[in-house]
């Protein structure tokens, strides 16, 4: 009996075998999202980067990001680290060289292509191939972090859940957002996911996406310092501009390119109508 009790005590005190557990891959950190991201009405403070911050190598700190309007809803973004991005890439409006990254949404063929050039290293589709499911991108490329926030769209008369993606490009402390083919006013959940935006690219057609009143409310809620109109139809840019009062400056640029850095952001929110967008 004593021997049996001793053997049981040894068994109970013996170390348990180690069971291998799969670890979830670490998520990239978004500096553009508020810490209290789920609080309604949160105001996002301006972010001042330190040289040691992620995706901000000291050697290229505060160098500008170059943004060129190519047409429709396609912009060409060139980062200080040499990452090149084409937004809502459809293969028609092409940058000078094949971009490293192409983002798309599923609204119409003017916002995507099924045959992107094979030299494009990252093709980020803003919709899932599985109906009813969204898609999530969190991609770190050189000095750039790219993520997306999905919204619903009306595609050819049918509601497509999560068919549009708002892509956010985080570079050098800047938060650059492209609204894609936005057809719905954003709710607090969307704003929390987006976080702070310094630059926002906005469709201003006044109907194919949203009416000017609805779109102007979204822009004002996002509080970006640089607003870049896109996706226009006829003279609708003027209609869109009329929605903003003296709290906003307006610049009609003769150039299709703007260079932006965190330190060069205007103190007052400014709508830059680039060449080709008016």
N, C-alpha and C positions, 0 to 999 in steps of 0.2 A: 504493500500500500504506500509506504514511504517512497519507494523507488518510483512509483507511478506519479505521485504528487510532484516529485522533483523533475521528472521528465516534462510534466505539464507546465511547470513554472519556466523551464528553459524555453519551451515552445512559445509561451506567451510573451516572453521578454526578448525573443529573437527579433532582429530588425526585419521589417517587411521588405519584400522584394521591390525594387525600383521599377515602376512601369513607365515606359517612355510615353510622353505626351506631345502631341503635335502643337506647336505654337503658331498662333496667327501671325502672319507677316506684319511688321510694324507699319502703321499708317503714316503717310507724310503729313507734316504739320502745315496748316494753312494760317498764315499770319494775317489774312484778310477777314477772318471770321471773328466776331466778338466772343469773348470768353463766356459771357452770359448770353449766349446766342438765342436762347429760347424765351428771353424776356420780351414781351410785346412792347413796341415803341422804343427799343434800345437805340441810342445814338452812338454811332461808331466814331471813335476818336481817331485823329490823324496819327499814323504810325511813323515813328522816327527810328530807322534801322540802326543797328550797331554793325561795325565791320565784320563781326564774328557771326552774324545771323545766317541762317540757312539760306542757300541759293543766292548769297550776296558776297562773292569773293571780293576781298579788299582791293585787289588790283583794278577792278572795274566799277568800284563803288560810285554811285551817283552819275554814271554815264547815261545818256538819254536812250530811251526806247524809240525807235523810228516806226511810225504808223503811216502807211500809204493806202489811200482809198483807190481800189481798182475798179469797182463798179458793183451795182446792185447791193448785196450785203457782204461782199468780199473785201476784206482789208488784208494788207500784207504787213506783218509785224516782224521787225528785226530787233533782237535783243543785243545788249552789249556783249554777251557771250557768244554771239553768232548763231543763235537759234532763229530759224525763219519759220513763220506760221502764216498760213492762208486760212481765213475764216470763211465759213459757209462755202467751201470750195466746190465749184461745179465744173471745173475744167475749161470754162469759157473765159473767165477773167483771170489771167495767169500773171504771176509775178515774173521779174526778169529771169529768175532761175527756179528750178524745181524746189518747192519748199520742203523743209525737213518735216513739218507737221501740217496736216490738213484737218480742220474740224468741219463738221457738217450737221445739218438737221434734216428732218424727214418731211418738211412742209411740201415742197415742190422740187422739180428737177433743177430749178434755178438755185437750189440750196445744197445740192449734193450731186455726186456722180458715182455710178456703180463701177466705173473703170478708171480709178485714179492711177496716175503714173506709178510704175513699180518702184521708181527711185524715191518716192515719198516714204520716209522711214516710219512715220506714225500717222495712221489714218484713224481719226477719232470720230466715230459716228455717234451722233447724239440721240440715238434711239436703239432699242433692243430689237433683235431679229425675232424674239419670242413675243407674240402679241400679248398685251396686257402687262408686260414687265418693263420697268425702267432700266436704265443703264447708268453705271457709275464709273467715272474716270478720275483717277488720282495719279498723275504721271509727272515724275521729276525728270527733266531733260536739261542737262548742263545748268545754266543759271535760271531756269524757268520751271515753275510748278503749275500744272494745268489740271483743273478740275471742272466739274459741270453740275448744274442744277436743272432738273427736268421740269417741263411744264406740258400741259395738254394742248393739242391743236386740233383744228378742224381740217381734215385732209380729204379733199375731193368730196365734201358733203358729209363725211363721217368723222365722228370724234375719235381722235387718236390719242390715247392716254400716253403721257410721257413721250410724245412724238417730237418735241422740241427741246433743245438743250441750250441753256444759258452757259456759255463757256467763260471761265474766269482764268486769266493768265496773271500769275504773280511773279513779278520781275523787279529786282532792285528795290524792294519795298513798295513798289507800285502794285495796285490792284486794278486790273484792266478787264472789263466785262463786255461781252458781246451778247445782246439779247436774242439774237437769232430771229425766228419768225414768231415773236411773242404775240399771243392772241388772247391773253387773259390778264386781268389785274392780279398782281401778286398778293399773296396773303402773308401773315407774319412768319409762317414757317418758311416760305420762300426767302423772305428778307433775312431771316436768321441764317439760312444756309449760304446765301450769297455773302453776307457780311459787308465789309466796307468796300466801296468802289471809288477809285480816283478818276478813272476814265471809263465812260460807258458809250457803246455804239448802239444807236437806237433806230429802229425802223419808223419812218415818218410818212408812210403812204396814206394814213388816215382812214383806212377801211379794210384792206386786205389783211392787216394784222389787227390793230385796234384803232378806234377813233382818237382824234387828237387830244380830247379832254382826258380820256383814260390813260393814254401814253404819257401825257405831261404829268399826270399824278404819279405815275411810276417813276419818272425821271426825278421829280422833286423829292420823292420819298427816298430814293437811292443816294441823293446828296453828293453826286460825283462833281469834281471840280472841272472836268473836261467832258463835254457832251459832243459826240460826233454823229450827226444824222446820216442815215443810209436808207436804202430800200424805199426810195421816193417814187411817186407817180405824179407827173406833171408839176404844177406849181405848189404842191402840198407843203414844201419846205416853209414857205411863207406862212401858211396856215399854222404849222407847228410852232414857228417862232413867235407867232402872235399870242401864244398861250403863256409866255413868260414875260414877267414885268421887270422893273428896274433892279430886282435882286440878281438878275442874270445879265451878263455881258454877251454880245453877239458879234462874231467875227466872220465876215465873208472872205474866205481865203482865196487867193489866186493860185495857190499851190495845192497839190493833191497829197502832200506829205506834211506831217506834224511830228516834231520831236518832243518827247515828254520825259522829265525825270521827277523824282519825288520833290526835289527842292525847287524845281521850276514850275510847279503847279500854280496856277493863278489863285490869288486869295479869294477872288469872287468867282462863283460858278460861271463858266463861259461855254457858250455853244459855238463850236468851230464848224462852219459849213465848208468842207473841203471842196476843191475843184472836182467836178463830176457829180457832186451830190446836190447840185442846185440847178 
